[in-house]
Amino acid sequence: MAKKNFTTKQQIDCVKREIALRERCYPNWVAQKRLKPEAAEYEMGCMRSILEILMFEAAMEKEVLKYMEDHDSHNQQPLFGDANVQTV
């Protein structure tokens, strides 16, 4: 069975490979009329958006880790919001 939990970096690398593959294939597919230019643009836009989201997630992961390293267990300030607010 395939692995189900992938790191953000693994996902970013995979999306980058997929974008590179599509950049190589789509022009030929459009020329051969196997794919409409609008569909190629749409699909590439979606893949680039996914990459942007994953890169943002990776940056936020780094910020959270840095925050955690900067705050030891004696100084337990809430990471987000008010510590007295209970979530459902």
PDB file of N, CA, C and O in Angstrom:
ATOM      1  N   MET A   1       0.843  -1.181   0.000  1.00  0.00           N
ATOM      2  CA  MET A   1       0.000   0.000   0.000  1.00  0.00           C
ATOM      3  C   MET A   1       0.889   1.247   0.000  1.00  0.00           C
ATOM      4  O   MET A   1       1.937   1.264   0.647  1.00  0.00           O
ATOM      5  N   ALA A   2       0.486   2.254  -0.701  1.00  0.00           N
ATOM      6  CA  ALA A   2       1.255   3.494  -0.812  1.00  0.00           C
ATOM      7  C   ALA A   2       1.206   4.303   0.477  1.00  0.00           C
ATOM      8  O   ALA A   2       0.239   4.246   1.237  1.00  0.00           O
ATOM      9  N   LYS A   3       2.267   5.049   0.699  1.00  0.00           N
ATOM     10  CA  LYS A   3       2.340   5.937   1.860  1.00  0.00           C
ATOM     11  C   LYS A   3       1.222   6.978   1.765  1.00  0.00           C
ATOM     12  O   LYS A   3       0.922   7.474   0.679  1.00  0.00           O
ATOM     13  N   LYS A   4       0.614   7.303   2.896  1.00  0.00           N
ATOM     14  CA  LYS A   4      -0.492   8.256   2.892  1.00  0.00           C
ATOM     15  C   LYS A   4      -0.115   9.604   3.474  1.00  0.00           C
ATOM     16  O   LYS A   4      -0.778  10.602   3.191  1.00  0.00           O
ATOM     17  N   ASN A   5       0.939   9.657   4.284  1.00  0.00           N
ATOM     18  CA  ASN A   5       1.351  10.914   4.901  1.00  0.00           C
ATOM     19  C   ASN A   5       2.628  11.404   4.227  1.00  0.00           C
ATOM     20  O   ASN A   5       3.679  10.772   4.330  1.00  0.00           O
ATOM     21  N   PHE A   6       2.525  12.518   3.551  1.00  0.00           N
ATOM     22  CA  PHE A   6       3.665  13.085   2.846  1.00  0.00           C
ATOM     23  C   PHE A   6       3.992  14.430   3.463  1.00  0.00           C
ATOM     24  O   PHE A   6       3.098  15.169   3.875  1.00  0.00           O
ATOM     25  N   THR A   7       5.278  14.747   3.526  1.00  0.00           N
ATOM     26  CA  THR A   7       5.671  16.045   4.050  1.00  0.00           C
ATOM     27  C   THR A   7       5.289  17.127   3.045  1.00  0.00           C
ATOM     28  O   THR A   7       5.044  16.853   1.870  1.00  0.00           O
ATOM     29  N   THR A   8       5.247  18.343   3.532  1.00  0.00           N
ATOM     30  CA  THR A   8       4.944  19.461   2.638  1.00  0.00           C
ATOM     31  C   THR A   8       6.004  19.568   1.549  1.00  0.00           C
ATOM     32  O   THR A   8       5.677  19.844   0.395  1.00  0.00           O
ATOM     33  N   LYS A   9       7.272  19.353   1.902  1.00  0.00           N
ATOM     34  CA  LYS A   9       8.347  19.409   0.905  1.00  0.00           C
ATOM     35  C   LYS A   9       8.148  18.344  -0.159  1.00  0.00           C
ATOM     36  O   LYS A   9       8.335  18.621  -1.344  1.00  0.00           O
ATOM     37  N   GLN A  10       7.773  17.133   0.232  1.00  0.00           N
ATOM     38  CA  GLN A  10       7.513  16.077  -0.744  1.00  0.00           C
ATOM     39  C   GLN A  10       6.377  16.468  -1.685  1.00  0.00           C
ATOM     40  O   GLN A  10       6.444  16.224  -2.890  1.00  0.00           O
ATOM     41  N   GLN A  11       5.341  17.072  -1.124  1.00  0.00           N
ATOM     42  CA  GLN A  11       4.214  17.505  -1.953  1.00  0.00           C
ATOM     43  C   GLN A  11       4.636  18.612  -2.913  1.00  0.00           C
ATOM     44  O   GLN A  11       4.242  18.609  -4.079  1.00  0.00           O
ATOM     45  N   ILE A  12       5.437  19.560  -2.422  1.00  0.00           N
ATOM     46  CA  ILE A  12       5.926  20.652  -3.283  1.00  0.00           C
ATOM     47  C   ILE A  12       6.754  20.082  -4.421  1.00  0.00           C
ATOM     48  O   ILE A  12       6.575  20.470  -5.575  1.00  0.00           O
ATOM     49  N   ASP A  13       7.656  19.167  -4.106  1.00  0.00           N
ATOM     50  CA  ASP A  13       8.497  18.558  -5.146  1.00  0.00           C
ATOM     51  C   ASP A  13       7.651  17.831  -6.189  1.00  0.00           C
ATOM     52  O   ASP A  13       7.933  17.906  -7.385  1.00  0.00           O
ATOM     53  N   CYS A  14       6.624  17.136  -5.737  1.00  0.00           N
ATOM     54  CA  CYS A  14       5.742  16.409  -6.652  1.00  0.00           C
ATOM     55  C   CYS A  14       4.996  17.370  -7.579  1.00  0.00           C
ATOM     56  O   CYS A  14       4.908  17.135  -8.784  1.00  0.00           O
ATOM     57  N   VAL A  15       4.462  18.448  -7.014  1.00  0.00           N
ATOM     58  CA  VAL A  15       3.728  19.426  -7.824  1.00  0.00           C
ATOM     59  C   VAL A  15       4.673  20.097  -8.818  1.00  0.00           C
ATOM     60  O   VAL A  15       4.286  20.350  -9.959  1.00  0.00           O
ATOM     61  N   LYS A  16       5.901  20.386  -8.404  1.00  0.00           N
ATOM     62  CA  LYS A  16       6.878  20.984  -9.329  1.00  0.00           C
ATOM     63  C   LYS A  16       7.171  20.036 -10.491  1.00  0.00           C
ATOM     64  O   LYS A  16       7.272  20.468 -11.639  1.00  0.00           O
ATOM     65  N   ARG A  17       7.307  18.741 -10.190  1.00  0.00           N
ATOM     66  CA  ARG A  17       7.529  17.762 -11.266  1.00  0.00           C
ATOM     67  C   ARG A  17       6.332  17.714 -12.213  1.00  0.00           C
ATOM     68  O   ARG A  17       6.494  17.650 -13.431  1.00  0.00           O
ATOM     69  N   GLU A  18       5.137  17.746 -11.642  1.00  0.00           N
ATOM     70  CA  GLU A  18       3.920  17.708 -12.470  1.00  0.00           C
ATOM     71  C   GLU A  18       3.820  18.939 -13.352  1.00  0.00           C
ATOM     72  O   GLU A  18       3.448  18.832 -14.521  1.00  0.00           O
ATOM     73  N   ILE A  19       4.146  20.105 -12.814  1.00  0.00           N
ATOM     74  CA  ILE A  19       4.126  21.331 -13.613  1.00  0.00           C
ATOM     75  C   ILE A  19       5.127  21.223 -14.752  1.00  0.00           C
ATOM     76  O   ILE A  19       4.811  21.577 -15.888  1.00  0.00           O
ATOM     77  N   ALA A  20       6.330  20.738 -14.465  1.00  0.00           N
ATOM     78  CA  ALA A  20       7.361  20.586 -15.506  1.00  0.00           C
ATOM     79  C   ALA A  20       6.895  19.625 -16.590  1.00  0.00           C
ATOM     80  O   ALA A  20       7.111  19.872 -17.777  1.00  0.00           O
ATOM     81  N   LEU A  21       6.263  18.537 -16.192  1.00  0.00           N
ATOM     82  CA  LEU A  21       5.746  17.567 -17.159  1.00  0.00           C
ATOM     83  C   LEU A  21       4.685  18.208 -18.051  1.00  0.00           C
ATOM     84  O   LEU A  21       4.705  18.045 -19.271  1.00  0.00           O
ATOM     85  N   ARG A  22       3.772  18.927 -17.439  1.00  0.00           N
ATOM     86  CA  ARG A  22       2.712  19.565 -18.215  1.00  0.00           C
ATOM     87  C   ARG A  22       3.269  20.652 -19.139  1.00  0.00           C
ATOM     88  O   ARG A  22       2.776  20.837 -20.252  1.00  0.00           O
ATOM     89  N   GLU A  23       4.300  21.369 -18.673  1.00  0.00           N
ATOM     90  CA  GLU A  23       4.917  22.384 -19.529  1.00  0.00           C
ATOM     91  C   GLU A  23       5.539  21.756 -20.775  1.00  0.00           C
ATOM     92  O   GLU A  23       5.577  22.374 -21.839  1.00  0.00           O
ATOM     93  N   ARG A  24       6.024  20.523 -20.632  1.00  0.00           N
ATOM     94  CA  ARG A  24       6.586  19.823 -21.794  1.00  0.00           C
ATOM     95  C   ARG A  24       5.499  19.239 -22.700  1.00  0.00           C
ATOM     96  O   ARG A  24       5.629  19.264 -23.924  1.00  0.00           O
ATOM     97  N   CYS A  25       4.427  18.715 -22.097  1.00  0.00           N
ATOM     98  CA  CYS A  25       3.407  17.991 -22.867  1.00  0.00           C
ATOM     99  C   CYS A  25       2.324  18.884 -23.471  1.00  0.00           C
ATOM    100  O   CYS A  25       1.913  18.674 -24.612  1.00  0.00           O
ATOM    101  N   TYR A  26       1.865  19.867 -22.720  1.00  0.00           N
ATOM    102  CA  TYR A  26       0.711  20.645 -23.153  1.00  0.00           C
ATOM    103  C   TYR A  26       0.892  21.330 -24.509  1.00  0.00           C
ATOM    104  O   TYR A  26      -0.038  21.305 -25.315  1.00  0.00           O
ATOM    105  N   PRO A  27       2.042  21.940 -24.798  1.00  0.00           N
ATOM    106  CA  PRO A  27       2.156  22.584 -26.115  1.00  0.00           C
ATOM    107  C   PRO A  27       1.920  21.612 -27.276  1.00  0.00           C
ATOM    108  O   PRO A  27       1.265  21.961 -28.258  1.00  0.00           O
ATOM    109  N   ASN A  28       2.452  20.403 -27.163  1.00  0.00           N
ATOM    110  CA  ASN A  28       2.224  19.404 -28.216  1.00  0.00           C
ATOM    111  C   ASN A  28       0.767  18.974 -28.257  1.00  0.00           C
ATOM    112  O   ASN A  28       0.197  18.812 -29.336  1.00  0.00           O
ATOM    113  N   TRP A  29       0.167  18.790 -27.103  1.00  0.00           N
ATOM    114  CA  TRP A  29      -1.229  18.377 -27.062  1.00  0.00           C
ATOM    115  C   TRP A  29      -2.140  19.445 -27.655  1.00  0.00           C
ATOM    116  O   TRP A  29      -3.115  19.131 -28.339  1.00  0.00           O
ATOM    117  N   VAL A  30      -1.821  20.696 -27.393  1.00  0.00           N
ATOM    118  CA  VAL A  30      -2.606  21.792 -27.977  1.00  0.00           C
ATOM    119  C   VAL A  30      -2.415  21.803 -29.489  1.00  0.00           C
ATOM    120  O   VAL A  30      -3.381  21.954 -30.238  1.00  0.00           O
ATOM    121  N   ALA A  31      -1.181  21.646 -29.935  1.00  0.00           N
ATOM    122  CA  ALA A  31      -0.901  21.636 -31.381  1.00  0.00           C
ATOM    123  C   ALA A  31      -1.609  20.471 -32.073  1.00  0.00           C
ATOM    124  O   ALA A  31      -2.055  20.600 -33.214  1.00  0.00           O
ATOM    125  N   GLN A  32      -1.710  19.342 -31.386  1.00  0.00           N
ATOM    126  CA  GLN A  32      -2.372  18.160 -31.940  1.00  0.00           C
ATOM    127  C   GLN A  32      -3.889  18.190 -31.730  1.00  0.00           C
ATOM    128  O   GLN A  32      -4.600  17.257 -32.101  1.00  0.00           O
ATOM    129  N   LYS A  33      -4.361  19.272 -31.134  1.00  0.00           N
ATOM    130  CA  LYS A  33      -5.790  19.453 -30.836  1.00  0.00           C
ATOM    131  C   LYS A  33      -6.337  18.396 -29.878  1.00  0.00           C
ATOM    132  O   LYS A  33      -7.531  18.097 -29.881  1.00  0.00           O
ATOM    133  N   ARG A  34      -5.447  17.837 -29.062  1.00  0.00           N
ATOM    134  CA  ARG A  34      -5.863  16.906 -28.005  1.00  0.00           C
ATOM    135  C   ARG A  34      -6.301  17.666 -26.765  1.00  0.00           C
ATOM    136  O   ARG A  34      -6.969  17.109 -25.894  1.00  0.00           O
ATOM    137  N   LEU A  35      -5.922  18.951 -26.682  1.00  0.00           N
ATOM    138  CA  LEU A  35      -6.229  19.782 -25.531  1.00  0.00           C
ATOM    139  C   LEU A  35      -6.457  21.201 -26.022  1.00  0.00           C
ATOM    140  O   LEU A  35      -5.680  21.725 -26.819  1.00  0.00           O
ATOM    141  N   LYS A  36      -7.518  21.813 -25.546  1.00  0.00           N
ATOM    142  CA  LYS A  36      -7.796  23.197 -25.926  1.00  0.00           C
ATOM    143  C   LYS A  36      -6.844  24.128 -25.171  1.00  0.00           C
ATOM    144  O   LYS A  36      -6.503  23.863 -24.018  1.00  0.00           O
ATOM    145  N   PRO A  37      -6.413  25.225 -25.821  1.00  0.00           N
ATOM    146  CA  PRO A  37      -5.513  26.171 -25.146  1.00  0.00           C
ATOM    147  C   PRO A  37      -6.080  26.682 -23.824  1.00  0.00           C
ATOM    148  O   PRO A  37      -5.343  26.846 -22.851  1.00  0.00           O
ATOM    149  N   GLU A  38      -7.383  26.934 -23.791  1.00  0.00           N
ATOM    150  CA  GLU A  38      -8.013  27.427 -22.563  1.00  0.00           C
ATOM    151  C   GLU A  38      -7.925  26.393 -21.442  1.00  0.00           C
ATOM    152  O   GLU A  38      -7.711  26.739 -20.281  1.00  0.00           O
ATOM    153  N   ALA A  39      -8.091  25.132 -21.800  1.00  0.00           N
ATOM    154  CA  ALA A  39      -8.010  24.061 -20.799  1.00  0.00           C
ATOM    155  C   ALA A  39      -6.579  23.937 -20.279  1.00  0.00           C
ATOM    156  O   ALA A  39      -6.363  23.729 -19.085  1.00  0.00           O
ATOM    157  N   ALA A  40      -5.611  24.065 -21.173  1.00  0.00           N
ATOM    158  CA  ALA A  40      -4.206  24.001 -20.761  1.00  0.00           C
ATOM    159  C   ALA A  40      -3.881  25.141 -19.797  1.00  0.00           C
ATOM    160  O   ALA A  40      -3.229  24.932 -18.774  1.00  0.00           O
ATOM    161  N   GLU A  41      -4.335  26.329 -20.126  1.00  0.00           N
ATOM    162  CA  GLU A  41      -4.097  27.488 -19.247  1.00  0.00           C
ATOM    163  C   GLU A  41      -4.777  27.295 -17.892  1.00  0.00           C
ATOM    164  O   GLU A  41      -4.193  27.595 -16.851  1.00  0.00           O
ATOM    165  N   TYR A  42      -5.996  26.801 -17.910  1.00  0.00           N
ATOM    166  CA  TYR A  42      -6.734  26.567 -16.676  1.00  0.00           C
ATOM    167  C   TYR A  42      -5.998  25.552 -15.792  1.00  0.00           C
ATOM    168  O   TYR A  42      -5.770  25.794 -14.607  1.00  0.00           O
ATOM    169  N   GLU A  43      -5.634  24.423 -16.385  1.00  0.00           N
ATOM    170  CA  GLU A  43      -4.958  23.367 -15.629  1.00  0.00           C
ATOM    171  C   GLU A  43      -3.621  23.842 -15.060  1.00  0.00           C
ATOM    172  O   GLU A  43      -3.289  23.539 -13.914  1.00  0.00           O
ATOM    173  N   MET A  44      -2.855  24.586 -15.858  1.00  0.00           N
ATOM    174  CA  MET A  44      -1.570  25.099 -15.375  1.00  0.00           C
ATOM    175  C   MET A  44      -1.793  26.117 -14.261  1.00  0.00           C
ATOM    176  O   MET A  44      -1.038  26.151 -13.290  1.00  0.00           O
ATOM    177  N   GLY A  45      -2.810  26.933 -14.397  1.00  0.00           N
ATOM    178  CA  GLY A  45      -3.131  27.897 -13.352  1.00  0.00           C
ATOM    179  C   GLY A  45      -3.480  27.208 -12.047  1.00  0.00           C
ATOM    180  O   GLY A  45      -3.045  27.630 -10.976  1.00  0.00           O
ATOM    181  N   CYS A  46      -4.265  26.148 -12.140  1.00  0.00           N
ATOM    182  CA  CYS A  46      -4.625  25.384 -10.938  1.00  0.00           C
ATOM    183  C   CYS A  46      -3.394  24.777 -10.287  1.00  0.00           C
ATOM    184  O   CYS A  46      -3.236  24.852  -9.069  1.00  0.00           O
ATOM    185  N   MET A  47      -2.518  24.176 -11.089  1.00  0.00           N
ATOM    186  CA  MET A  47      -1.318  23.557 -10.535  1.00  0.00           C
ATOM    187  C   MET A  47      -0.413  24.608  -9.887  1.00  0.00           C
ATOM    188  O   MET A  47       0.163  24.361  -8.827  1.00  0.00           O
ATOM    189  N   ARG A  48      -0.288  25.751 -10.504  1.00  0.00           N
ATOM    190  CA  ARG A  48       0.545  26.810  -9.912  1.00  0.00           C
ATOM    191  C   ARG A  48      -0.074  27.335  -8.619  1.00  0.00           C
ATOM    192  O   ARG A  48       0.645  27.686  -7.685  1.00  0.00           O
ATOM    193  N   SER A  49      -1.392  27.388  -8.563  1.00  0.00           N
ATOM    194  CA  SER A  49      -2.070  27.806  -7.330  1.00  0.00           C
ATOM    195  C   SER A  49      -1.829  26.802  -6.208  1.00  0.00           C
ATOM    196  O   SER A  49      -1.599  27.184  -5.060  1.00  0.00           O
ATOM    197  N   ILE A  50      -1.882  25.531  -6.543  1.00  0.00           N
ATOM    198  CA  ILE A  50      -1.606  24.485  -5.553  1.00  0.00           C
ATOM    199  C   ILE A  50      -0.181  24.641  -5.030  1.00  0.00           C
ATOM    200  O   ILE A  50       0.061  24.527  -3.829  1.00  0.00           O
ATOM    201  N   LEU A  51       0.758  24.900  -5.933  1.00  0.00           N
ATOM    202  CA  LEU A  51       2.151  25.098  -5.530  1.00  0.00           C
ATOM    203  C   LEU A  51       2.283  26.293  -4.590  1.00  0.00           C
ATOM    204  O   LEU A  51       2.992  26.218  -3.587  1.00  0.00           O
ATOM    205  N   GLU A  52       1.610  27.383  -4.907  1.00  0.00           N
ATOM    206  CA  GLU A  52       1.654  28.566  -4.042  1.00  0.00           C
ATOM    207  C   GLU A  52       1.121  28.256  -2.647  1.00  0.00           C
ATOM    208  O   GLU A  52       1.703  28.684  -1.651  1.00  0.00           O
ATOM    209  N   ILE A  53       0.026  27.522  -2.573  1.00  0.00           N
ATOM    210  CA  ILE A  53      -0.564  27.160  -1.282  1.00  0.00           C
ATOM    211  C   ILE A  53       0.405  26.296  -0.480  1.00  0.00           C
ATOM    212  O   ILE A  53       0.595  26.517   0.716  1.00  0.00           O
ATOM    213  N   LEU A  54       1.010  25.324  -1.130  1.00  0.00           N
ATOM    214  CA  LEU A  54       1.950  24.450  -0.438  1.00  0.00           C
ATOM    215  C   LEU A  54       3.189  25.212   0.024  1.00  0.00           C
ATOM    216  O   LEU A  54       3.711  24.952   1.108  1.00  0.00           O
ATOM    217  N   MET A  55       3.653  26.139  -0.785  1.00  0.00           N
ATOM    218  CA  MET A  55       4.816  26.929  -0.394  1.00  0.00           C
ATOM    219  C   MET A  55       4.474  27.837   0.789  1.00  0.00           C
ATOM    220  O   MET A  55       5.304  28.042   1.675  1.00  0.00           O
ATOM    221  N   PHE A  56       3.261  28.376   0.803  1.00  0.00           N
ATOM    222  CA  PHE A  56       2.812  29.174   1.940  1.00  0.00           C
ATOM    223  C   PHE A  56       2.757  28.300   3.192  1.00  0.00           C
ATOM    224  O   PHE A  56       3.202  28.711   4.264  1.00  0.00           O
ATOM    225  N   GLU A  57       2.215  27.104   3.051  1.00  0.00           N
ATOM    226  CA  GLU A  57       2.135  26.178   4.179  1.00  0.00           C
ATOM    227  C   GLU A  57       3.530  25.872   4.721  1.00  0.00           C
ATOM    228  O   GLU A  57       3.733  25.845   5.935  1.00  0.00           O
ATOM    229  N   ALA A  58       4.486  25.643   3.831  1.00  0.00           N
ATOM    230  CA  ALA A  58       5.855  25.353   4.254  1.00  0.00           C
ATOM    231  C   ALA A  58       6.441  26.534   5.019  1.00  0.00           C
ATOM    232  O   ALA A  58       7.125  26.343   6.024  1.00  0.00           O
ATOM    233  N   ALA A  59       6.182  27.743   4.556  1.00  0.00           N
ATOM    234  CA  ALA A  59       6.683  28.939   5.240  1.00  0.00           C
ATOM    235  C   ALA A  59       6.055  29.066   6.622  1.00  0.00           C
ATOM    236  O   ALA A  59       6.734  29.428   7.583  1.00  0.00           O
ATOM    237  N   MET A  60       4.769  28.771   6.726  1.00  0.00           N
ATOM    238  CA  MET A  60       4.094  28.859   8.015  1.00  0.00           C
ATOM    239  C   MET A  60       4.608  27.788   8.967  1.00  0.00           C
ATOM    240  O   MET A  60       4.730  28.039  10.166  1.00  0.00           O
ATOM    241  N   GLU A  61       4.910  26.605   8.459  1.00  0.00           N
ATOM    242  CA  GLU A  61       5.474  25.554   9.298  1.00  0.00           C
ATOM    243  C   GLU A  61       6.781  26.032   9.923  1.00  0.00           C
ATOM    244  O   GLU A  61       7.029  25.798  11.106  1.00  0.00           O
ATOM    245  N   LYS A  62       7.608  26.696   9.135  1.00  0.00           N
ATOM    246  CA  LYS A  62       8.881  27.221   9.634  1.00  0.00           C
ATOM    247  C   LYS A  62       8.644  28.261  10.717  1.00  0.00           C
ATOM    248  O   LYS A  62       9.354  28.282  11.722  1.00  0.00           O
ATOM    249  N   GLU A  63       7.642  29.133  10.519  1.00  0.00           N
ATOM    250  CA  GLU A  63       7.334  30.164  11.515  1.00  0.00           C
ATOM    251  C   GLU A  63       6.866  29.533  12.824  1.00  0.00           C
ATOM    252  O   GLU A  63       7.264  29.972  13.904  1.00  0.00           O
ATOM    253  N   VAL A  64       6.033  28.516  12.731  1.00  0.00           N
ATOM    254  CA  VAL A  64       5.529  27.858  13.943  1.00  0.00           C
ATOM    255  C   VAL A  64       6.676  27.176  14.681  1.00  0.00           C
ATOM    256  O   VAL A  64       6.771  27.276  15.904  1.00  0.00           O
ATOM    257  N   LEU A  65       7.542  26.491  13.954  1.00  0.00           N
ATOM    258  CA  LEU A  65       8.682  25.832  14.592  1.00  0.00           C
ATOM    259  C   LEU A  65       9.605  26.850  15.254  1.00  0.00           C
ATOM    260  O   LEU A  65      10.098  26.618  16.357  1.00  0.00           O
ATOM    261  N   LYS A  66       9.838  27.970  14.588  1.00  0.00           N
ATOM    262  CA  LYS A  66      10.682  29.015  15.164  1.00  0.00           C
ATOM    263  C   LYS A  66      10.040  29.555  16.435  1.00  0.00           C
ATOM    264  O   LYS A  66      10.722  29.750  17.441  1.00  0.00           O
ATOM    265  N   TYR A  67       8.746  29.796  16.396  1.00  0.00           N
ATOM    266  CA  TYR A  67       8.035  30.282  17.576  1.00  0.00           C
ATOM    267  C   TYR A  67       8.195  29.302  18.734  1.00  0.00           C
ATOM    268  O   TYR A  67       8.471  29.701  19.865  1.00  0.00           O
ATOM    269  N   MET A  68       8.020  28.029  18.441  1.00  0.00           N
ATOM    270  CA  MET A  68       8.105  27.010  19.476  1.00  0.00           C
ATOM    271  C   MET A  68       9.517  26.943  20.057  1.00  0.00           C
ATOM    272  O   MET A  68       9.681  26.746  21.262  1.00  0.00           O
ATOM    273  N   GLU A  69      10.520  27.102  19.225  1.00  0.00           N
ATOM    274  CA  GLU A  69      11.900  27.093  19.706  1.00  0.00           C
ATOM    275  C   GLU A  69      12.195  28.318  20.568  1.00  0.00           C
ATOM    276  O   GLU A  69      12.952  28.231  21.535  1.00  0.00           O
ATOM    277  N   ASP A  70      11.603  29.451  20.223  1.00  0.00           N
ATOM    278  CA  ASP A  70      11.848  30.705  20.937  1.00  0.00           C
ATOM    279  C   ASP A  70      11.134  30.782  22.283  1.00  0.00           C
ATOM    280  O   ASP A  70      11.488  31.612  23.120  1.00  0.00           O
ATOM    281  N   HIS A  71      10.137  29.931  22.502  1.00  0.00           N
ATOM    282  CA  HIS A  71       9.355  29.973  23.737  1.00  0.00           C
ATOM    283  C   HIS A  71       9.507  28.643  24.467  1.00  0.00           C
ATOM    284  O   HIS A  71       8.985  27.618  24.029  1.00  0.00           O
ATOM    285  N   ASP A  72      10.228  28.674  25.583  1.00  0.00           N
ATOM    286  CA  ASP A  72      10.420  27.443  26.334  1.00  0.00           C
ATOM    287  C   ASP A  72       9.170  27.098  27.131  1.00  0.00           C
ATOM    288  O   ASP A  72       8.197  27.852  27.126  1.00  0.00           O
ATOM    289  N   SER A  73       9.195  25.973  27.806  1.00  0.00           N
ATOM    290  CA  SER A  73       8.012  25.484  28.525  1.00  0.00           C
ATOM    291  C   SER A  73       7.638  26.357  29.719  1.00  0.00           C
ATOM    292  O   SER A  73       6.511  26.266  30.207  1.00  0.00           O
ATOM    293  N   HIS A  74       8.566  27.214  30.210  1.00  0.00           N
ATOM    294  CA  HIS A  74       8.248  28.090  31.341  1.00  0.00           C
ATOM    295  C   HIS A  74       7.468  29.327  30.908  1.00  0.00           C
ATOM    296  O   HIS A  74       6.830  29.982  31.732  1.00  0.00           O
ATOM    297  N   ASN A  75       7.519  29.636  29.646  1.00  0.00           N
ATOM    298  CA  ASN A  75       6.844  30.827  29.123  1.00  0.00           C
ATOM    299  C   ASN A  75       5.789  30.364  28.122  1.00  0.00           C
ATOM    300  O   ASN A  75       5.985  30.498  26.914  1.00  0.00           O
ATOM    301  N   GLN A  76       4.690  29.831  28.600  1.00  0.00           N
ATOM    302  CA  GLN A  76       3.690  29.233  27.725  1.00  0.00           C
ATOM    303  C   GLN A  76       2.671  30.258  27.264  1.00  0.00           C
ATOM    304  O   GLN A  76       1.541  30.295  27.752  1.00  0.00           O
ATOM    305  N   GLN A  77       3.078  31.076  26.329  1.00  0.00           N
ATOM    306  CA  GLN A  77       2.154  32.025  25.720  1.00  0.00           C
ATOM    307  C   GLN A  77       1.409  31.307  24.614  1.00  0.00           C
ATOM    308  O   GLN A  77       1.967  30.427  23.957  1.00  0.00           O
ATOM    309  N   PRO A  78       0.152  31.673  24.400  1.00  0.00           N
ATOM    310  CA  PRO A  78      -0.596  31.016  23.328  1.00  0.00           C
ATOM    311  C   PRO A  78      -0.006  31.365  21.971  1.00  0.00           C
ATOM    312  O   PRO A  78       0.417  32.496  21.734  1.00  0.00           O
ATOM    313  N   LEU A  79       0.016  30.378  21.086  1.00  0.00           N
ATOM    314  CA  LEU A  79       0.522  30.605  19.737  1.00  0.00           C
ATOM    315  C   LEU A  79      -0.422  31.497  18.942  1.00  0.00           C
ATOM    316  O   LEU A  79       0.015  32.388  18.213  1.00  0.00           O
ATOM    317  N   PHE A  80      -1.717  31.247  19.089  1.00  0.00           N
ATOM    318  CA  PHE A  80      -2.726  32.038  18.388  1.00  0.00           C
ATOM    319  C   PHE A  80      -3.821  32.417  19.371  1.00  0.00           C
ATOM    320  O   PHE A  80      -4.292  31.576  20.136  1.00  0.00           O
ATOM    321  N   GLY A  81      -4.221  33.662  19.353  1.00  0.00           N
ATOM    322  CA  GLY A  81      -5.378  34.092  20.136  1.00  0.00           C
ATOM    323  C   GLY A  81      -5.160  34.097  21.626  1.00  0.00           C
ATOM    324  O   GLY A  81      -4.027  34.100  22.106  1.00  0.00           O
ATOM    325  N   ASP A  82      -6.257  34.099  22.352  1.00  0.00           N
ATOM    326  CA  ASP A  82      -6.280  34.201  23.807  1.00  0.00           C
ATOM    327  C   ASP A  82      -6.270  32.817  24.432  1.00  0.00           C
ATOM    328  O   ASP A  82      -7.046  31.953  24.023  1.00  0.00           O
ATOM    329  N   ALA A  83      -5.410  32.589  25.410  1.00  0.00           N
ATOM    330  CA  ALA A  83      -5.302  31.285  26.062  1.00  0.00           C
ATOM    331  C   ALA A  83      -6.571  30.941  26.844  1.00  0.00           C
ATOM    332  O   ALA A  83      -6.836  29.766  27.098  1.00  0.00           O
ATOM    333  N   ASN A  84      -7.354  31.947  27.226  1.00  0.00           N
ATOM    334  CA  ASN A  84      -8.566  31.722  28.019  1.00  0.00           C
ATOM    335  C   ASN A  84      -9.782  31.384  27.170  1.00  0.00           C
ATOM    336  O   ASN A  84     -10.827  31.028  27.714  1.00  0.00           O
ATOM    337  N   VAL A  85      -9.671  31.486  25.865  1.00  0.00           N
ATOM    338  CA  VAL A  85     -10.794  31.192  24.973  1.00  0.00           C
ATOM    339  C   VAL A  85     -10.817  29.707  24.694  1.00  0.00           C
ATOM    340  O   VAL A  85      -9.817  29.128  24.269  1.00  0.00           O
ATOM    341  N   GLN A  86     -11.971  29.085  24.936  1.00  0.00           N
ATOM    342  CA  GLN A  86     -12.111  27.669  24.658  1.00  0.00           C
ATOM    343  C   GLN A  86     -12.703  27.481  23.278  1.00  0.00           C
ATOM    344  O   GLN A  86     -13.620  28.195  22.872  1.00  0.00           O
ATOM    345  N   THR A  87     -12.167  26.516  22.570  1.00  0.00           N
ATOM    346  CA  THR A  87     -12.704  26.207  21.246  1.00  0.00           C
ATOM    347  C   THR A  87     -13.597  24.978  21.347  1.00  0.00           C
ATOM    348  O   THR A  87     -13.438  24.140  22.234  1.00  0.00           O
ATOM    349  N   VAL A  88     -14.519  24.897  20.435  1.00  0.00           N
ATOM    350  CA  VAL A  88     -15.469  23.790  20.434  1.00  0.00           C
ATOM    351  C   VAL A  88     -14.960  22.671  19.577  1.00  0.00           C
ATOM    352  O   VAL A  88     -15.623  21.642  19.448  1.00  0.00           O
TER     353      VAL A  88
END
